[in-house]
């Protein structure tokens, strides 16, 4: 079975927590950055379900009991773009296909993706994102400097 990805919940969560940290989750700022942890929290707000499959799932119980995909940029990409299993499922998309609640990942060097953002507003051809590590809410994507970019459109949530 599947259900709708609640994009408004994603934007609302990002609005509330972009400039502060939710005490339910560990703050990874001092351990390589909190960006993908924050993005996973936003996705969870929109999907309302985790996948507790060891190693290849997507979940957070506590600091020491979480999946690699909860905090790792590449692991989150691999999890979201899989084709089956419980939880949110996405696909690689074009800039034009993404919507509020979708994910953007940036590469700054050597084509290694290392920063995750969530789309919190899209108007005409302008995209606005929110993030942690370098905290932002509705920051224009055009203000980011990067070598490469990828867009992930969340298509559905499998329950």
C-alpha positions as protocol buffer text, in pm:
chain_id: "A"
residue {
  index: 1
  type: UNK
  ca { x: 0 y: 0 z: 0 }
}
residue {
  index: 2
  type: UNK
  ca { x: 105 y: 356 z: -48 }
}
residue {
  index: 3
  type: UNK
  ca { x: 8 y: 701 z: 70 }
}
residue {
  index: 4
  type: UNK
  ca { x: 72 y: 1060 z: -19 }
}
residue {
  index: 5
  type: UNK
  ca { x: 392 y: 1239 z: 79 }
}
residue {
  index: 6
  type: UNK
  ca { x: 275 y: 1533 z: 289 }
}
residue {
  index: 7
  type: UNK
  ca { x: 474 y: 1819 z: 138 }
}
residue {
  index: 8
  type: UNK
  ca { x: 312 y: 2086 z: 355 }
}
residue {
  index: 9
  type: UNK
  ca { x: 432 y: 1898 z: 665 }
}
residue {
  index: 10
  type: UNK
  ca { x: 787 y: 1904 z: 528 }
}
residue {
  index: 11
  type: UNK
  ca { x: 781 y: 2279 z: 474 }
}
residue {
  index: 12
  type: UNK
  ca { x: 620 y: 2340 z: 815 }
}
residue {
  index: 13
  type: UNK
  ca { x: 885 y: 2126 z: 987 }
}
residue {
  index: 14
  type: UNK
  ca { x: 1168 y: 2305 z: 805 }
}
residue {
  index: 15
  type: UNK
  ca { x: 1018 y: 2640 z: 899 }
}
residue {
  index: 16
  type: UNK
  ca { x: 1012 y: 2546 z: 1266 }
}
residue {
  index: 17
  type: UNK
  ca { x: 1355 y: 2383 z: 1289 }
}
residue {
  index: 18
  type: UNK
  ca { x: 1580 y: 2543 z: 1024 }
}
residue {
  index: 19
  type: UNK
  ca { x: 1749 y: 2777 z: 1274 }
}
residue {
  index: 20
  type: UNK
  ca { x: 1738 y: 2553 z: 1580 }
}
residue {
  index: 21
  type: UNK
  ca { x: 1774 y: 2186 z: 1668 }
}
residue {
  index: 22
  type: UNK
  ca { x: 1491 y: 1948 z: 1758 }
}
residue {
  index: 23
  type: UNK
  ca { x: 1590 y: 1790 z: 2092 }
}
residue {
  index: 24
  type: UNK
  ca { x: 1444 y: 1455 z: 1977 }
}
residue {
  index: 25
  type: UNK
  ca { x: 1746 y: 1417 z: 1745 }
}
residue {
  index: 26
  type: UNK
  ca { x: 2118 y: 1441 z: 1804 }
}
residue {
  index: 27
  type: UNK
  ca { x: 2290 y: 1750 z: 1662 }
}
residue {
  index: 28
  type: UNK
  ca { x: 2569 y: 1632 z: 1429 }
}
residue {
  index: 29
  type: UNK
  ca { x: 2717 y: 1978 z: 1364 }
}
residue {
  index: 30
  type: UNK
  ca { x: 3040 y: 1881 z: 1541 }
}
residue {
  index: 31
  type: UNK
  ca { x: 3058 y: 1539 z: 1372 }
}
residue {
  index: 32
  type: UNK
  ca { x: 3074 y: 1635 z: 1006 }
}
residue {
  index: 33
  type: UNK
  ca { x: 2753 y: 1836 z: 981 }
}
residue {
  index: 34
  type: UNK
  ca { x: 2384 y: 1814 z: 1052 }
}
residue {
  index: 35
  type: UNK
  ca { x: 2249 y: 1866 z: 700 }
}
residue {
  index: 36
  type: UNK
  ca { x: 2130 y: 1517 z: 611 }
}
residue {
  index: 37
  type: UNK
  ca { x: 2006 y: 1453 z: 966 }
}
residue {
  index: 38
  type: UNK
  ca { x: 1784 y: 1763 z: 927 }
}
residue {
  index: 39
  type: UNK
  ca { x: 1672 y: 1659 z: 579 }
}
residue {
  index: 40
  type: UNK
  ca { x: 1576 y: 1314 z: 711 }
}
residue {
  index: 41
  type: UNK
  ca { x: 1373 y: 1480 z: 985 }
}
residue {
  index: 42
  type: UNK
  ca { x: 1194 y: 1688 z: 720 }
}
residue {
  index: 43
  type: UNK
  ca { x: 1127 y: 1381 z: 505 }
}
residue {
  index: 44
  type: UNK
  ca { x: 996 y: 1195 z: 810 }
}
residue {
  index: 45
  type: UNK
  ca { x: 757 y: 1485 z: 879 }
}
residue {
  index: 46
  type: UNK
  ca { x: 618 y: 1429 z: 529 }
}
residue {
  index: 47
  type: UNK
  ca { x: 622 y: 1049 z: 523 }
}
residue {
  index: 48
  type: UNK
  ca { x: 534 y: 961 z: 884 }
}
residue {
  index: 49
  type: UNK
  ca { x: 709 y: 626 z: 852 }
}
residue {
  index: 50
  type: UNK
  ca { x: 1059 y: 487 z: 897 }
}
residue {
  index: 51
  type: UNK
  ca { x: 1214 y: 173 z: 753 }
}
residue {
  index: 52
  type: UNK
  ca { x: 1385 y: -22 z: 1033 }
}
residue {
  index: 53
  type: UNK
  ca { x: 1568 y: -264 z: 805 }
}
residue {
  index: 54
  type: UNK
  ca { x: 1924 y: -291 z: 943 }
}
residue {
  index: 55
  type: UNK
  ca { x: 2194 y: -128 z: 729 }
}
residue {
  index: 56
  type: UNK
  ca { x: 1974 y: -59 z: 425 }
}
residue {
  index: 57
  type: UNK
  ca { x: 1672 y: 100 z: 594 }
}
residue {
  index: 58
  type: UNK
  ca { x: 1610 y: 459 z: 694 }
}
residue {
  index: 59
  type: UNK
  ca { x: 1548 y: 523 z: 1063 }
}
residue {
  index: 60
  type: UNK
  ca { x: 1653 y: 707 z: 1376 }
}
residue {
  index: 61
  type: UNK
  ca { x: 1606 y: 568 z: 1725 }
}
residue {
  index: 62
  type: UNK
  ca { x: 1892 y: 751 z: 1898 }
}
residue {
  index: 63
  type: UNK
  ca { x: 2246 y: 874 z: 1834 }
}
residue {
  index: 64
  type: UNK
  ca { x: 2391 y: 524 z: 1833 }
}
residue {
  index: 65
  type: UNK
  ca { x: 2097 y: 347 z: 1673 }
}
residue {
  index: 66
  type: UNK
  ca { x: 2024 y: 492 z: 1331 }
}
residue {
  index: 67
  type: UNK
  ca { x: 2066 y: 387 z: 972 }
}
residue {
  index: 68
  type: UNK
  ca { x: 2355 y: 522 z: 761 }
}
residue {
  index: 69
  type: UNK
  ca { x: 2093 y: 676 z: 531 }
}
residue {
  index: 70
  type: UNK
  ca { x: 1961 y: 898 z: 810 }
}
residue {
  index: 71
  type: UNK
  ca { x: 2277 y: 1111 z: 822 }
}
residue {
  index: 72
  type: UNK
  ca { x: 2484 y: 1018 z: 516 }
}
residue {
  index: 73
  type: UNK
  ca { x: 2438 y: 1209 z: 188 }
}
residue {
  index: 74
  type: UNK
  ca { x: 2514 y: 918 z: -48 }
}
residue {
  index: 75
  type: UNK
  ca { x: 2330 y: 667 z: 172 }
}
residue {
  index: 76
  type: UNK
  ca { x: 2018 y: 886 z: 173 }
}
residue {
  index: 77
  type: UNK
  ca { x: 2036 y: 917 z: -206 }
}
residue {
  index: 78
  type: UNK
  ca { x: 2067 y: 538 z: -242 }
}
residue {
  index: 79
  type: UNK
  ca { x: 1779 y: 480 z: -2 }
}
residue {
  index: 80
  type: UNK
  ca { x: 1541 y: 728 z: -163 }
}
residue {
  index: 81
  type: UNK
  ca { x: 1609 y: 613 z: -520 }
}
residue {
  index: 82
  type: UNK
  ca { x: 1554 y: 242 z: -451 }
}
residue {
  index: 83
  type: UNK
  ca { x: 1250 y: 86 z: -613 }
}
residue {
  index: 84
  type: UNK
  ca { x: 1079 y: -96 z: -326 }
}
residue {
  index: 85
  type: UNK
  ca { x: 1045 y: -130 z: 49 }
}
residue {
  index: 86
  type: UNK
  ca { x: 872 y: 64 z: 326 }
}
residue {
  index: 87
  type: UNK
  ca { x: 911 y: 440 z: 342 }
}
residue {
  index: 88
  type: UNK
  ca { x: 951 y: 733 z: 106 }
}
residue {
  index: 89
  type: UNK
  ca { x: 1051 y: 651 z: -251 }
}
residue {
  index: 90
  type: UNK
  ca { x: 1196 y: 905 z: -489 }
}
residue {
  index: 91
  type: UNK
  ca { x: 1353 y: 933 z: -829 }
}
residue {
  index: 92
  type: UNK
  ca { x: 1625 y: 1138 z: -987 }
}
residue {
  index: 93
  type: UNK
  ca { x: 1448 y: 1437 z: -1136 }
}
residue {
  index: 94
  type: UNK
  ca { x: 1507 y: 1751 z: -1335 }
}
residue {
  index: 95
  type: UNK
  ca { x: 1502 y: 2098 z: -1189 }
}
residue {
  index: 96
  type: UNK
  ca { x: 1159 y: 2147 z: -1346 }
}
residue {
  index: 97
  type: UNK
  ca { x: 1012 y: 1831 z: -1188 }
}
residue {
  index: 98
  type: UNK
  ca { x: 1096 y: 1905 z: -826 }
}
residue {
  index: 99
  type: UNK
  ca { x: 840 y: 2041 z: -584 }
}
residue {
  index: 100
  type: UNK
  ca { x: 830 y: 2166 z: -228 }
}
residue {
  index: 101
  type: UNK
  ca { x: 940 y: 1884 z: 3 }
}
residue {
  index: 102
  type: UNK
  ca { x: 1183 y: 1736 z: -250 }
}
residue {
  index: 103
  type: UNK
  ca { x: 1556 y: 1699 z: -191 }
}
residue {
  index: 104
  type: UNK
  ca { x: 1858 y: 1859 z: -354 }
}
residue {
  index: 105
  type: UNK
  ca { x: 2213 y: 1739 z: -303 }
}
residue {
  index: 106
  type: UNK
  ca { x: 2526 y: 1936 z: -386 }
}
residue {
  index: 107
  type: UNK
  ca { x: 2881 y: 1845 z: -476 }
}
residue {
  index: 108
  type: UNK
  ca { x: 3158 y: 2095 z: -408 }
}
residue {
  index: 109
  type: UNK
  ca { x: 3461 y: 1905 z: -538 }
}
residue {
  index: 110
  type: UNK
  ca { x: 3557 y: 1580 z: -709 }
}
residue {
  index: 111
  type: UNK
  ca { x: 3190 y: 1509 z: -791 }
}
residue {
  index: 112
  type: UNK
  ca { x: 3142 y: 1388 z: -432 }
}
residue {
  index: 113
  type: UNK
  ca { x: 2798 y: 1487 z: -308 }
}
residue {
  index: 114
  type: UNK
  ca { x: 2827 y: 1617 z: 46 }
}
residue {
  index: 115
  type: UNK
  ca { x: 2539 y: 1852 z: 125 }
}
residue {
  index: 116
  type: UNK
  ca { x: 2162 y: 1792 z: 140 }
}
residue {
  index: 117
  type: UNK
  ca { x: 1891 y: 2057 z: 114 }
}
residue {
  index: 118
  type: UNK
  ca { x: 1512 y: 2049 z: 114 }
}
residue {
  index: 119
  type: UNK
  ca { x: 1299 y: 2254 z: -124 }
}
residue {
  index: 120
  type: UNK
  ca { x: 1072 y: 2476 z: 83 }
}
residue {
  index: 121
  type: UNK
  ca { x: 948 y: 2709 z: -188 }
}
residue {
  index: 122
  type: UNK
  ca { x: 933 y: 2712 z: -565 }
}
residue {
  index: 123
  type: UNK
  ca { x: 810 y: 3011 z: -759 }
}
residue {
  index: 124
  type: UNK
  ca { x: 830 y: 3034 z: -1136 }
}
residue {
  index: 125
  type: UNK
  ca { x: 1189 y: 2934 z: -1211 }
}
residue {
  index: 126
  type: UNK
  ca { x: 1326 y: 3012 z: -864 }
}
residue {
  index: 127
  type: UNK
  ca { x: 1394 y: 2744 z: -604 }
}
residue {
  index: 128
  type: UNK
  ca { x: 1430 y: 2817 z: -234 }
}
residue {
  index: 129
  type: UNK
  ca { x: 1584 y: 2569 z: 8 }
}
residue {
  index: 130
  type: UNK
  ca { x: 1631 y: 2507 z: 376 }
}
residue {
  index: 131
  type: UNK
  ca { x: 1921 y: 2334 z: 549 }
}
residue {
  index: 132
  type: UNK
  ca { x: 2130 y: 2271 z: 858 }
}
residue {
  index: 133
  type: UNK
  ca { x: 2506 y: 2290 z: 908 }
}
residue {
  index: 134
  type: UNK
  ca { x: 2487 y: 2619 z: 719 }
}
residue {
  index: 135
  type: UNK
  ca { x: 2144 y: 2701 z: 860 }
}
residue {
  index: 136
  type: UNK
  ca { x: 1897 y: 2845 z: 613 }
}
residue {
  index: 137
  type: UNK
  ca { x: 1526 y: 2876 z: 553 }
}
residue {
  index: 138
  type: UNK
  ca { x: 1394 y: 2968 z: 208 }
}
residue {
  index: 139
  type: UNK
  ca { x: 1742 y: 3056 z: 87 }
}
residue {
  index: 140
  type: UNK
  ca { x: 1759 y: 3100 z: -292 }
}
residue {
  index: 141
  type: UNK
  ca { x: 1933 y: 2801 z: -449 }
}
residue {
  index: 142
  type: UNK
  ca { x: 2102 y: 3051 z: -680 }
}
residue {
  index: 143
  type: UNK
  ca { x: 2315 y: 3173 z: -385 }
}
residue {
  index: 144
  type: UNK
  ca { x: 2490 y: 2837 z: -349 }
}
residue {
  index: 145
  type: UNK
  ca { x: 2823 y: 2770 z: -522 }
}
residue {
  index: 146
  type: UNK
  ca { x: 2866 y: 2406 z: -623 }
}
residue {
  index: 147
  type: UNK
  ca { x: 3029 y: 2187 z: -886 }
}
residue {
  index: 148
  type: UNK
  ca { x: 2738 y: 1950 z: -937 }
}
residue {
  index: 149
  type: UNK
  ca { x: 2375 y: 1919 z: -831 }
}
residue {
  index: 150
  type: UNK
  ca { x: 2114 y: 1645 z: -824 }
}
residue {
  index: 151
  type: UNK
  ca { x: 1743 y: 1664 z: -764 }
}
residue {
  index: 152
  type: UNK
  ca { x: 1539 y: 1390 z: -593 }
}
residue {
  index: 153
  type: UNK
  ca { x: 1162 y: 1399 z: -631 }
}
residue {
  index: 154
  type: UNK
  ca { x: 974 y: 1206 z: -362 }
}
residue {
  index: 155
  type: UNK
  ca { x: 706 y: 1017 z: -555 }
}
residue {
  index: 156
  type: UNK
  ca { x: 525 y: 821 z: -285 }
}
residue {
  index: 157
  type: UNK
  ca { x: 538 y: 661 z: 57 }
}
residue {
  index: 158
  type: UNK
  ca { x: 510 y: 283 z: 85 }
}
residue {
  index: 159
  type: UNK
  ca { x: 343 y: 164 z: 405 }
}
